[in-house]
Amino acid sequence: MFSPKARYLYVARDGRDVAWSLHNHAVNFRPPDPEVVALAPDFVPPPPEPPPADIRQVWREWLDRDGYPFAPFWGHLRSWWAARDLPNVRLVHYANLKRDLPGEIRRVAAFLDVPIEEERWEAILTYCSFDWMKANAARVAPFGGTAWEGGGSTFIRRGVNGRWSEMLTPAEIREYEARAARELGDDCAHWLATGEIRPGARPAAR
């Protein structure tokens, strides 16, 4: 249920990049410091089962079991894609943030009706950059980064796309692309892979 009083930003990323990123989070997870837990006990997730060290096994289970062992992936994405034309919903793609951060910041600000003070523009770009967030990971990572071995810089690790291309075979890539089209429909699958919404894009599959 979408409230007309709220504005929603939904950020998505290619499912293959999602799986690779989540594996990094899971394999380095540890219980956060007790003083952090005491501040927000209802928001601390239970420790996950240690994931397999082999990312290919993790990938296989993630694809075969719809986001396992994290959260269902396809249905969540379908629901937001179906709502993309609501006036208070804006889809944001991670790849576009990487390609054109200044443009995406301006588009998000316009959607939220937040004026940009031009004299602060360079500072805004700095504070929204991946490099700044990694350098200040203890300030921006969940639980101050204490829930990961190595701290917040482990959670905010590389921020790149396409690491899966070094591991997946051409057949596995085709399998994923076919699954995405089947689950989402061609238009949504295209957006998920590229960040580009085709003119006249149709609702998601199912």
Secondary structure by P-SEA (a helix, b strand, c coil): cccccbbbbbbbccaaaaaaaaaaaaaacccccaaaaaacccccccccccccccaaaaaaaaaacccccccccaaaaaaaaaacccccbbbbbaaaaaacaaaaaaaaaaaacccccccaaaaaaaaacaaaaaaacccccccccccccccccccccccccccccccccaaaaaaaaaaaaaaccaaaaaaaaccccccccccccc
